[in-house]
Amino acid sequence: MIGFLLRGVLRDKSRFLFPFSVVTIGVALVVSLVGFMEGVFMGMIDMTANLDAGHLRLVNKPFYDEEHLRPLDRSLAGQKETRVWLKKNSPEQVEWFPRIRWGAILDVPDENGETLSQTPVVGMALDLKTKNSMELKRMKMEESLVSGRLPESPNEMLMGDQLAETLGVGLGQSVTVLGQSFDGGMVADNYKIIGLVKFGVSAMDKKMVLIDISDAQNSFYMEDMITDWLGFLPPQYSLEEYEVVKKDMQEPLKRWIASPPESWAKDDHPLLLSVRDQQNIGAIADKFYVIQSFVVGIFTFLMILVLWNAGILSGIHRYGEMGLRLAFGEPHWKLILTLGIEGLMVGILGAIAGSIFGGAYTYFLQEVGFNMGDNFAQTGMMINDVVRARLTIGGFVQAVLPGIFASVAGTLVASLAIYKRSEANLFRELEAG
Amino acid sequence: MNKNLIKLKHVSKVFKVGEENFTALHDVSLEIDSGAFMSFVGPSGSGKTTLLNLIGGLDVPTTGDIYFKEEGLSSMSREQMARYRRENIGFIFQTYNLLPVYSVYENVLFPLLLNGEKEKDVQERVMDIVTKVGLESQAKKRPSQLSGGQCQRVAIARALVKDPLLILADEPTANLDSENSLQILELMRELNQQYQAAVVFSTHDEKVTRYVRREVKLEDGRIVSDKNNINGIA
């Protein structure tokens, strides 16, 4: 019977094409929209995680509390011991990398060695010298290097291309880092600019310099000391799963703090943070998902509204057929059930077509993306200039389920009239054609 | 053969029209035998369609009782009434009411699917009845490709295919020319004899009255005459 009715639905373009098109367009739009929103948002999260925050971050609380000052004297001692602890107490999928966040004045000398210009810079030290390290891959260093090379020798520096342009410096030029050492003394150390990088994040390209972690430890007298340990999970892990890993590590962390290593200072107290805990990302994520649900909800509502009307039009179009089926003894509930199944099938077909169209477009946006660098030029947000969508199973689920639901709900709402239809008038109605 | 397929006992039907009550049928008592070939005749508003509605289980009487093979229809639930129609009644309409997106074959198949039959099990039966109404070569055509007379033949095949005990035909010749009307009536008479399904017409058409064996005349909701064995047919 269902096959028979579907044959009719597919043959009758006026009752198939419209609801099918509505579901197709609706699902395609939701897949694309969710993919785009997810891409922009998760792109921002990934970028923030890779460059700055990690999916998980172990940091000394005294450092974290005054992070904006880059207080290197609050760094966490016991680099080797910490690495062993992290390996032992976190899932094996998590990879941990040490980093040092530092801040300094960068002094650019002229040809006579006198100060030509000075600027405060945001510095990051990480493992830049190990070939093919995950840090280099994660930071996309090879791709980001617009000129020069990666550090190989001591005291070599990478500089954001926009910062270099502002300072008027180029490859091979020496600059002096003026900062504070771990023990509170003044640091004045020379570095040679050997590469210019462009991360596509205006906030970094304008202000950041990168040095190898061993150089930072030498310059700032930070032997066996680290400001941050960043932990990274494989790409398929979600924000929620970072939280789970974080939660699981809290107990061992408490025990570790309770019996600290000898190298720690008295007030050392490592904190384990997820990317959600940093830079207000948690609140932004919550708002993002509310907005995303709201957008999907609006689309679903609109689809139901349109499909309800399509259902009514179809009901009018098939008034004779419905009357005939009632007269022939098909119970009301069965009639409505078959209409629901028809709606379900149209919904499924529309959802498949919509997923193909929406998925293809989202894939295109994921692979090609589009450059919004001009719009982001003045923003401090850690967002890649090239905005890409992200094709996710969640995006399909958020589009397909409401699409199918809208089709069934629209049909059922429209078919409520059948419940009210009295068999007593069928002869008259059917005679009227 | 079971006499008294349908029995109406003192049946009245009152409709509420605005504030007024309109009595469509007044105290009608009637019996329809198995295999009957009869008509309800009368002017518009005489109660013919109301009577078909009640016999067909599409409506219930205000007072009185209707029995189908001794079983009272008035006590049936909506679901039971639907089953009664599905299993026992065939309908033929003035405007054919064929499903436009389906072929002749599929239109005839439709009531069997409603009865829960599987298409593969009844294909032969459907083609058999399509052949009997003379539409074998048109089986794959859609209603829009057929003449009025051919459409009514499809409707007859559709009504007969599930072997109903009773066929209710409301003005089946009203939309047909004389030649087609006569062919349809001839066909229905043949099939009535062959299938032994009782056929009840509601009609104004005098041609119909020349074919039936029994004619019940209605006026203002009352039976004014009930002639048996007319047209020289027993």
Boltz contact constraints between the chains, C-beta under 6 A:
constraints:
  - contact:
      token1: [A, 1]
      token2: [B, 113]
      max_distance: 6.0
  - contact:
      token1: [A, 4]
      token2: [B, 113]
      max_distance: 6.0
  - contact:
      token1: [A, 8]
      token2: [B, 101]
      max_distance: 6.0
  - contact:
      token1: [A, 11]
      token2: [B, 101]
      max_distance: 6.0
  - contact:
      token1: [A, 12]
      token2: [B, 101]
      max_distance: 6.0
  - contact:
      token1: [A, 320]
      token2: [B, 97]
      max_distance: 6.0
  - contact:
      token1: [A, 321]
      token2: [B, 99]
      max_distance: 6.0
  - contact:
      token1: [A, 324]
      token2: [B, 97]
      max_distance: 6.0
  - contact:
      token1: [A, 327]
      token2: [B, 91]
      max_distance: 6.0
  - contact:
      token1: [A, 328]
      token2: [B, 111]
      max_distance: 6.0
  - contact:
      token1: [A, 328]
      token2: [B, 114]
      max_distance: 6.0
  - contact:
      token1: [A, 329]
      token2: [B, 82]
      max_distance: 6.0
  - contact:
      token1: [A, 329]
      token2: [B, 85]
      max_distance: 6.0
  - contact:
      token1: [A, 329]
      token2: [B, 86]
      max_distance: 6.0
  - contact:
      token1: [A, 330]
      token2: [B, 114]
      max_distance: 6.0
  - contact:
      token1: [A, 331]
      token2: [B, 79]
      max_distance: 6.0
  - contact:
      token1: [A, 331]
      token2: [B, 82]
      max_distance: 6.0
  - contact:
      token1: [A, 423]
      token2: [B, 58]
      max_distance: 6.0
  - contact:
      token1: [A, 424]
      token2: [B, 53]
      max_distance: 6.0
  - contact:
      token1: [A, 424]
      token2: [B, 58]
      max_distance: 6.0
  - contact:
      token1: [A, 424]
      token2: [B, 59]
      max_distance: 6.0
  - contact:
      token1: [A, 426]
      token2: [B, 58]
      max_distance: 6.0
  - contact:
      token1: [A, 427]
      token2: [B, 49]
      max_distance: 6.0
  - contact:
      token1: [A, 427]
      token2: [B, 53]
      max_distance: 6.0
  - contact:
      token1: [A, 427]
      token2: [B, 170]
      max_distance: 6.0
  - contact:
      token1: [A, 430]
      token2: [B, 93]
      max_distance: 6.0
  - contact:
      token1: [A, 430]
      token2: [B, 97]
      max_distance: 6.0
  - contact:
      token1: [A, 431]
      token2: [B, 94]
      max_distance: 6.0
  - contact:
      token1: [A, 433]
      token2: [B, 95]
      max_distance: 6.0
